């Protein structure tokens, strides 16, 4: 840090001037945005009524429209716990990134309000929200060393230089880059640059860290390493992370909870295990991992199990989603890894004759595409050590699964949208 103090002084002056220049504009634009959005009194009442004991972020009836008619975020109500790792997951155009940008202050809300630590963010510019931000493109200064990049946010806050040096050292240790402070960003790998970006977001000890698809530019191996690194950092610091991604595996790996977005709304908010094992809609079941879908009609319904007649006339037993009644159209969803293959029929429910259409070798497992109950895209995953004899295109077999391994969900027109 000592070798290049003059560029940092110039940068500090530039930041200070830009901050002062933007404060009045941001406050004014924020006021105009709220006035134009028409935040309802009911939305504020919901925010005040909610408990604030363990909640650091609260979206209260938040909507966003860029053209005045189409809502890219529609009446979003969400509470994020202090110290939580929450992931916003969804396809392109689902509203997840816009929600993150509104939380960061880069986008204004059209209606509703966002509260951080119980305080409304109306008219509060990004640099007044005590938020760390990590972008996909790293946003590192190429002409500064790694230590200078890390020290930049602290210098802009006029922290004493001795304190800056100690914070930089701690940040480099945190992301396992000790001894690399004098290198330039171009001398680091993509994964190392992303670690620097994470360290810079954490160095001034924000209460909240936002990440907008930060691993999207990395290859598969680096991405998986960084997922574990982020999880380790979160566990060590206990800072609240809000993470945006469209990668389902990534969301399952790193999150405490996942909010699945679609068409500007949260379709389900739950732990990774609950989302995967007990989806509440066909969209969530299809978007989070792979699933086989069989359409039919509920003919009998009990609290823990229902009988479904498929379009082919076959019968499936499955736990029903809340609200399903006899006579309702439904989609039975079952994961490929929950299905067993056998050469002959056994006693028990949910057994069907299957024709092998395609066999794909994937190293640790084999994927079979079958024709089952009229569905030509029925997938089965077999571990490479499976005792089942090798099957090839044209072979016949039987598939079976336990009733608890599938789920009957409400049928909808958007059932195949996530595939």
Buried (B, 14 or more C-beta within 10 A) or exposed (E): BEEBEEEBEEBBEEBBEEBEEBEEEBBEBBEEBBEEBEBBEEBBEBBEEBEBEEBBBBBBBBBBBEEEEEBBBBBBBBBBBBBBBBBBBBBEEBBBBBBBBBBBBBBBBBBBBBBBBEEBBBBBBBBBBEBBBBBBEBEBEEEBBBBBBBBBBBBBEEBEBEEBBEBBBBBBEBBEBEEBBEBBBEEBEBBBBBBBBBBBBBBBEBBBBBBBBBBBBBEEEBBBBBBEBBBEBBEEBEBBBBBBBBBBBBBBBBBBBBBBBBBBBBBBBBBBEBBBBBBBBBBBBBBBBBBBBBBBBBEEBEEEBBBBBBEEEBBBBBBBBEEBEEEBEBBBBBBBBBBBBEEEEEEEBBBBBBBBBEBEEEEEBBBBBBBBBEBEEBBBBBEEEEEBEEBEEEBEBBBBBBBEBBBBBBBEEEBEBBE
